[in-house]
Amino acid sequence: MTWTRIEYGADITSSALNNNFEALEDMIVDNATNITTLQSSIQSVNTNLNSEINNAKSDIDDLANVTNPTITVLSSSGTINLADNSINRITPSAAVTFVLPIITDSSVFHQILVQVNLTTVQSIDVGTEHFFNDKSPELSSVGKYNLMFEFDINNGFWVCGWMRKS
């Protein structure tokens, strides 16, 4: 629809007014359609933003788990399977044998920490025959120790290091 030009002082006809009212009605309908389309677009953007916010929150939670890892309290005796990239705590009450995980992904770093609190001397098999500086752990006296395991990707085996804490 187009506007009918009405000159000042001219006779106003009902057809001219009807034509202009029809043009206004068309504009109102077009505006209502545009508003509905805009509202739909805004809702879609909000949905996408909410999805991205939830993804970001999930990523933050994942990062928190990496920067604040949990410490697993291990059984105090027997055969214990250690998890890759874990931090563990144990107070042995009898003989302990650690089983180290099989590693198939050589593209990432693999390590395990075991915090040992020896309140009585117990036999501890660390699960590997490979040690940093070729020195096997000396766990022959009561005390607190850290056992550190690192997977040697070049040679395909776990290496153990240790230190006494006091």
C-alpha positions as CSV (number, residue, x, y, z in Angstrom):
1,M,0.0,0.0,0.0
2,T,1.1,3.5,-0.6
3,W,0.0,6.8,1.0
4,T,-2.4,9.1,-0.7
5,R,-1.1,12.6,-0.5
6,I,-3.7,15.0,0.8
7,E,-2.9,18.7,0.2
8,Y,-3.7,21.4,2.7
9,G,-7.1,22.9,1.9
10,A,-8.1,20.1,-0.5
11,D,-11.3,18.2,-0.1
12,I,-10.6,15.0,1.9
13,T,-12.3,12.1,0.4
14,S,-13.2,8.9,2.1
15,S,-11.2,6.9,-0.4
16,A,-8.1,8.9,0.4
17,L,-8.6,8.3,4.1
18,N,-9.4,4.6,3.6
19,N,-6.3,4.2,1.5
20,N,-4.1,5.8,4.2
21,F,-5.8,3.8,7.0
22,E,-5.1,0.6,4.9
23,A,-1.5,1.7,4.6
24,L,-1.3,2.2,8.3
25,E,-2.9,-1.2,9.0
26,D,-0.3,-2.9,6.7
27,M,2.5,-1.1,8.5
28,I,1.1,-2.2,11.9
29,V,0.9,-5.8,10.7
30,D,4.4,-5.7,9.2
31,N,5.7,-4.2,12.5
32,A,3.9,-6.9,14.6
33,T,5.5,-9.6,12.3
34,N,8.9,-8.0,12.7
35,I,8.5,-7.8,16.5
36,T,7.5,-11.5,16.6
37,T,10.5,-12.4,14.4
38,L,12.8,-10.3,16.6
39,Q,11.4,-11.9,19.8
40,S,12.0,-15.4,18.3
41,S,15.6,-14.4,17.4
42,I,16.2,-13.0,20.9
43,Q,14.9,-16.3,22.4
44,S,17.2,-18.3,20.2
45,V,20.2,-16.1,21.2
46,N,19.2,-16.5,24.9
47,T,19.0,-20.3,24.4
48,N,22.5,-20.3,22.8
49,L,23.9,-18.1,25.5
50,N,22.5,-20.3,28.2
51,S,24.0,-23.4,26.5
52,E,27.4,-21.6,26.2
53,I,27.2,-20.5,29.9
54,N,26.5,-24.1,31.0
55,N,29.4,-25.4,28.8
56,A,31.7,-22.8,30.4
57,K,30.5,-23.8,33.9
58,S,31.3,-27.4,33.1
59,D,34.8,-26.4,31.8
60,I,35.4,-24.5,35.1
61,D,34.3,-27.5,37.1
62,D,36.7,-29.7,35.0
63,L,39.5,-27.2,35.6
64,A,38.8,-27.1,39.4
65,N,39.1,-30.9,39.4
66,V,42.5,-30.6,37.7
67,T,43.8,-27.8,40.0
68,N,42.2,-29.3,43.1
69,P,42.6,-33.1,42.7
70,T,41.0,-35.4,45.2
71,I,43.1,-37.6,47.5
72,T,42.1,-41.3,47.5
73,V,42.5,-43.1,50.8
74,L,43.7,-46.6,49.9
75,S,43.0,-49.9,51.6
76,S,45.5,-50.6,54.4
77,S,46.7,-54.0,53.2
78,G,46.6,-56.4,50.3
79,T,46.9,-55.9,46.5
80,I,46.0,-52.3,45.5
81,N,45.4,-51.1,42.0
82,L,46.7,-47.6,41.6
83,A,44.9,-45.2,39.2
84,D,46.8,-43.2,36.6
85,N,47.3,-39.5,37.4
86,S,46.1,-39.9,41.0
87,I,47.1,-38.8,44.5
88,N,46.7,-41.4,47.2
89,R,47.1,-41.8,50.9
90,I,47.8,-45.1,52.8
91,T,48.5,-46.2,56.4
92,P,49.6,-49.8,55.9
93,S,48.5,-52.3,58.6
94,A,49.9,-55.4,56.8
95,A,51.8,-56.2,53.6
96,V,50.9,-54.1,50.6
97,T,51.4,-54.8,46.9
98,F,50.8,-51.9,44.4
99,V,49.6,-52.7,40.9
100,L,50.5,-50.0,38.4
101,P,48.1,-49.3,35.5
102,I,48.8,-50.3,31.9
103,I,49.5,-47.2,29.8
104,T,48.4,-47.1,26.2
105,D,48.3,-43.3,25.6
106,S,51.9,-42.0,25.1
107,S,50.7,-38.5,24.2
108,V,50.2,-37.3,27.8
109,F,52.2,-37.3,31.0
110,H,51.4,-40.1,33.5
111,Q,52.2,-39.9,37.3
112,I,51.0,-41.2,40.6
113,L,51.7,-40.0,44.1
114,V,51.2,-42.2,47.2
115,Q,51.6,-40.6,50.6
116,V,52.6,-43.4,53.0
117,N,52.2,-43.1,56.8
118,L,54.1,-46.1,58.3
119,T,53.0,-46.4,61.9
120,T,54.4,-49.9,62.0
121,V,56.9,-51.3,59.5
122,Q,55.2,-53.3,56.8
123,S,56.3,-55.0,53.6
124,I,55.5,-52.7,50.6
125,D,55.9,-54.0,47.0
126,V,55.8,-50.8,44.8
127,G,55.0,-52.7,41.7
128,T,58.1,-51.9,39.6
129,E,61.7,-52.8,39.4
130,H,62.7,-49.4,38.0
131,F,63.7,-46.6,40.3
132,F,65.0,-43.0,40.1
133,N,68.7,-43.0,40.6
134,D,68.5,-46.8,40.7
135,K,67.6,-46.6,44.4
136,S,64.7,-48.7,45.7
137,P,62.5,-47.2,48.5
138,E,63.9,-47.7,52.0
139,L,60.7,-48.2,54.0
140,S,62.4,-49.9,56.9
141,S,61.5,-47.5,59.7
142,V,58.3,-45.9,61.0
143,G,57.7,-42.5,59.4
144,K,56.0,-40.6,56.6
145,Y,57.0,-41.1,53.0
146,N,56.1,-40.1,49.5
147,L,56.2,-42.6,46.7
148,M,56.2,-40.9,43.3
149,F,55.6,-42.9,40.1
150,E,56.2,-41.7,36.6
151,F,55.5,-43.6,33.4
152,D,58.6,-43.6,31.2
153,I,57.1,-43.4,27.7
154,N,60.4,-44.0,26.0
155,N,61.0,-47.3,27.7
156,G,57.4,-48.3,28.4
157,F,57.6,-48.9,32.2
158,W,56.8,-47.2,35.5
159,V,59.7,-45.6,37.5
160,C,59.4,-45.1,41.2
161,G,61.1,-42.4,43.3
162,W,60.7,-41.9,47.0
163,M,61.5,-39.5,49.9
164,R,61.1,-39.6,53.6
165,K,59.2,-36.7,55.2
166,S,59.9,-35.7,58.8
